[in-house]
C-alpha cells in the first residue's frame, strides 16, 4: 500500500520509473535494516494507513500526507 502510494505520488513529478524505483529501494534498504526495532518500514506503513483513514477528518490532501510522512521519516532516516 505505501509502495503504491509512493510510486503514484512520484509519478506526478517524474516519468522516469527507474528513478522512482531506485528511491523506493533506498527507503526499503534503510527502513528494512535489521537494527531498526520500531522506526521501520512497517511503522511507516501503519502511519500511512492511519493518516489515510482519517484524512477527511483532518482535511489533509494527498501531498500533505506525503509531506508529513517525509518529514517524519527524515527525522529517523539516519537512525540505525
Buried (B, 14 or more C-beta within 10 A) or exposed (E): EBEEBBBEBBEEEEEEEEEBEEBBEEBEEBBEEEEBEEBBBEBBBEBBEEBBEEBEEEEBEEEEBBEBBEEBBEEBBEBE
